[in-house]
């Protein structure tokens, strides 16, 4: 499930206004209990400056709430407890960058995907020792960095290295930004990031960073619901509407490009 994302300075951003022409379901002010972890920046996390819970998914849910006329009531739980709790209908909906997988779909219903994540290999701009995952893996002196338990960690272990989660070539960092800083200073030789964020970091680096190799570890994220929930269809309609009018693209720009750069 978990990727990678670092904190940085938020850009000025305005979400599209809710539609009022009646083409989306009107849920008439229904209260929806949404559970999250607040530990997966930039999708959802607690801003250390303000103490407020913010992120891509919070902005998306605020927009969904306007379009469907719902009132969102947030609850928090751990990642390990989230899927079982939603499966048992303790909450109406769960969000925390949850990868859509067949085994999970046996116990919860998923929304349509709202975000696709592909891991890209970020290296120093002057890197010449390798240009793909196999080249990196073949040199035992090269190091990769990631946050433990994140998508970059698992992709790095299982698709770049040898599948051993204790491999000493994987260096662990508290934040993705710390891994990028270690890459810049030469303490590690490779970092992985979502393709959108990776392109943003590389563009902002003025040649200090570059992307090599092919995308790895593609996964689709979706919201989860108790099986048979009547919320799935309206949430899917809102997601489709937000994709069509550019709102999802604007959220991606805000949270994967503008917010992360400068962290």
N, C-alpha and C positions, 0 to 999 in steps of 0.2 A: 504494500500500500504506500508507504510513505516516501515522498521525495525529499527534499533538498532546499528549500528556498530561504534566502537570507533577508534580513530587514534592511530598509533604506528609507530615503526621503520620498514621501508620497507626492505625486503630481496633482495639479488641479484637474478635476475630472467631474463631468456631469453625466449621470445616467439618462438614458432616454426616458421620456415621460410615459406613464402608463397609458395604455390605450383605453379609450372610452366609447368605442363604436360598437361594442357588444359582440365582437367576433370571438372573444375568449369566454370561458365559463365564469359566471359570477357566483362565488361561494358565500356571498352575503355575510361577510364579516366573521366567518367561522374561525375559531381559535385552533391553531395547529401547534402541537408540541414537537419541537425539533431538537434533537440531541446532537451534540458535537463534542469535540475533545479540546478545541482551542490550542492545539499543539502542532499545527501543520502549516506554517507560513509558506507562501502568502495566502493559502486558501482560508485558513482561520487560525487566529492566534491573539494573544493579549498584547496590545501595544505597550511596551515598557515605559513609554513617555507619559501616556494618558491613563493607563490601566484599563482601557476599553477593549472589548473584543472586536476585532476588525478582520477584513480579508475579502478575497474574491467571493467566497461562498456567502458571506454576510451581505455583500452588495447584491449578489445574484438573488438571494432570498428576499431582500427588500424590494427588488424590482418585481419578482414573482408575486409578492404579497400585494403590490399595487395593481398588477394586471388581473389577478384572480379575486381581489377583495377578500383577503384572509388576514388574520392577525397572528403573527408568529411569536410563540413563547419559547425561549431557549432554555435548554437544560444541558448540563455537562456530565460526562462520564468518561471512563477510560476507553481506549481503543479496544482492549480485550473484551470489555463488557458490552460494547455498543451493538454489534450485530445480534447477539443473543437477546438483548433487551428490546430491540426493535422487532425481532422475530416473535417475541412474546407480547407484542403490542403495548409495551410500557410507554412507548412514544409513538407519535404518528409518522415520524420521518427522521432519518439520520443523515448527517453530512460530515465528512471529514476526509475528502479525497479518496473515496472508497472505490477500488478497482472492481469493475464488473467482471465477475468470474462465475463459471457454471456451478461450482460447489456452493458458493454463497447464494446463488439464485435458487438453490434447493430449500432455503429457509427464509429468505426475504424476497420481495419484489424490488426490481431496480427501475429507476427512470431511464429514459433514453440518455445516451452519453451527453454530458455538457462540456467535457474537456478531454482531449487526447494528449497524452504525454509520451514523448519519445526522448530517450537519453542520447545526448551528443557528447563526444569526447572533446574536452577543452584542454589545450596545452599552451605552453609558452610560445610566443610568436616566432622565436628563433629555434624551435624544436626540430631536430633533424634525425634523431635516433630511431624514431618510429613514426608511422603514419596510419596505423590501424591497430585494432585490439590484439591481433596475433603478434604483431611486432612488439607491442608493449609487453605482452605476456612472456615473450621469449627472452627478455633481458631481466635477470633476477635482481639487478640493482635499481630498477625503476619502481617508484612508489605511487600509489593512488590514494586520494583522500576523499572521505565522505562522512556524513553524519550517520551514526549507528541506527539501524532499523529503517532506513529510508530506501526509496527506490534506487538512488545512485549506489548505495551500499550493496544492495542485493544484485543489481546488474553488474557492478564491479566485481563482486565475488564470483558470481555464477556465469557471467558472459565474457568477462575479461580474464579473471584469474582461474583458480582450479576448483572452486566450489567449497573450499575450506574457509568457514567464517572467521577463523582465528588466524588466517594467513597474515604474517607480519608485514607483508607488502601493502596491506590496507591500513592506512593511518586514519584515526577517528578524530572528528572535530565537532564542537558543540553546535556550530552553525555552518551553513553553506558558505557564507561570506568569509569565514575563517579558512576554509579549504581553498577558496580562490586566492586569498592573501598568501597562503602557503605556496600555492602554485606560482604566484608572481615572484616570491622570494627564493624559489628553487628548493624549498623544503620537501615538496612532492613534485611529481612529474605529470600527473593527470588528474583531472576532476571531471565528473559527469554532471550534466544538468539537462533539464527539460529544454527542448529545442528552441522554444520562444525565448526563454531567459538566456540560454547560451548565446544566441545571436545578439541579444541585447548587451551582454557583458563584452563580447568580442568587439562589437561596434564601438562601445564606449572606451575600450582599452587603447585606442590609437595605435594598434599594431602590437601591443604587448601580449595579446592572447590571440589564438586562432582555433578553429575547429578542424579536426581531422577524422578520417574514417567515415563509416556509415552509421545511421541512427540505430539504436539498440533499445530493447525493452519497451516497445510500444504498449500502452495500456489506456483503456477508456475509463473515465470516472463517471459515477452516477450516484444519485441520491437513493437511499433505501427506505422501504416501507414494509409494514406487516403484509404478509401474503393476502391478496384479495383486496387491498386498500383501494377505496374509491378516489384517492388523491392522485394515483399514478397518471391517469389520463389527463386531468387538468394541468398537472405539473409539466407533463410532456408537451402539452399545447403551448404553455408559456415558454418553455425552453425553445421550441421551434420558432415561436414568434420573436424571441430575443436573438436567435441566430439570424433570422431573416432580416431584421432591421439593424443589425450591426452592434447590438448591445454586448453580445458575448465577445466580439472582437475588441470592443472598447475596454471591457473588463480585463482581457488578456494584456492589452497595452498598459493599462494602469498598474496591474499587479505583477506582471512578469517582465516588464521592461522598465517603466518609469519608476516604480517603487523600489526595485532592487538596485538599480544603478545608483552608485554613491554610497552603498552600504559598506 
